[in-house]
Structures are given as structure tokens and as C-alpha cells.
């Protein structure tokens, strides 16, 4: 089949280029230590707080048009989680927990030297775009903390647009920003539900799923390639370009 060569690569951020889940777990442990020292809570109660906070974080609905910031919403997550598990919590304690968790997580996020080298090499041949879902402030803080900007021709944050991955509209926006077409792009990400399904629906040349060993999302999307780390991307690109 006569195919045009790959021109651009779209990369997801969280748990694709940076280990957000791991950083979050470590940050929660630091907050746990603070709660032990401050309130003298036992491990069972702290475990309940963690479960409640994680659930609220994973299911949060943030209205960017409201007067409340994402920081205020997440202070609420901590306040309500501690209240529900331990019986009481002051607003100041909840705020201290949130900002300890937030700052600890950001400090732990980074692009590894190997991934930096990979992105630098890829950018000599391809256009690179960072495409990440999430609330705008939160994702921009991660991008700043990890110094991602220098490696990409463009950065698109779902929270800045009307729809996020897997919506076709955000992918169309990316293709326009890059000045290319879907069939000349590759989508790389860790989520079958958003990255792989979204890339497939948008008509990209190939989808690459980063499977680091965690259970896959409940999704029927089938990636064209599956690799444990983005560091394996060069081999896939060689194969795709041989097909052109």
C-alpha cells in the first residue's frame, strides 16, 4: 500500500512521558506521615482517608467558569475525606494536606534523561505535539515542573478546549496546529479509552499503547502497537516508515 511517511507524533503526558501515578502515591505517603504526626491517626483511618481522597480526585467535576479554583476544590477533597474517615477536620488542616500533596507530587515529576534524549532525537525528524487531558491549571503546572515545552512544537491541554480526548475535535485541532493530516500522525499514550480510541476515531496512521503492566481500561480499543515504554518508539517508527 502506498502510504505517505510519518510526519508528526502526538504524545500523551501522564503515565506516558512522566510517572504521575507513582508521584501521586509517594505524595500521599508524605501527607499520611503529616496526618500521623498532626492528628495521631492510625493506619486504618489513614487508609480510609486515602481511599476517599483518591475516589474524589478520580471522579471530580471541575467547572472552569465558576469562581472556585481547582485548588479550592481539591482542598475540599481533603477536608471531606478526613471528616468522613476521622470525624472532623479544620479547613486549615485540609489546606496544609492539599498543598503538601500538590508540592510533593510536582517535585517528583520529571522527564527522565533517556526520554529527553529520545524526544530530542525524534524532533530532528518529526513534529512533536504534547496532547494531555485534564484541568488547565493542573496540567500547565506539570508541564512547567517537567520543563516539557522545549521538546515540543506544540502543546494542547484538553482543559483549554471544549472537548478532551477521545473527542475527534481535539485531535482535529492538533492536526491543524501541526499543519498536517491525521494519516501522517502517530498517537502515543497509556490510556486505551482516551489515547488509543481517540487516535483511532480521528484516523491517525497508527496508535501506540504504553502498557507498563497496569490493568487496561475497560475499553474495546485495539492499539496498532503495544510497548512497555516510549523508549521503544524508534523501532516502531522504522517499521511504519518501511511501510510508506
Secondary structure, 3 states (H helix, E strand, C coil): CCCCCCCEEEECCECCCECHHHHHHHHHHHHHHHHHHHHCCCHHHHHHHHHHHHHHHHCCCCCCCCCCCHHHHHHHHHHHHHHHHHCCCCHHHHHHHHHHHHHHHHHHCCCCHHHHHHHHHHHCCCEEEEEECCCHHHHHHHHHHHCCHHHCCEEEEHHHCCCCCCCHHHHHHHHHHHCCCHHHEEEEECCHHHHHHHHHHHCCCEEEEECCCCCCCCCCCCCCEEECCHHHHHHHHHHHHHCC
